[in-house]
Amino acid sequence: MKNLKVYDQCEVEGRKFAILVNEEEKRAYEAVWNEDQGDWETDFSYSSIGIDSFNVAGFLDFDKCISEGYTF
């Protein structure tokens, strides 16, 4: 995705997840790696990929991201 940088990432149940940030707009997004497209996908639901969002949240530093002024 353009203008987005990986802020934090993890792997859960064989899938890659990340917090992506737009530094200019101070916006943050949850993302999953899309193998088919070779890029991060921000338009997804955890239930559709069979992952519990709480398992991912435990590995990504949402609090630090928010404390640095980013909004989701």
Protein Blocks (a to p, Z undefined) as FASTA:
>chain_A
ZZiacfbdcdeehiacdddddfklopacdddddfknopacfbdcfklnopafklmmmmpc
fklmmmnopaZZ
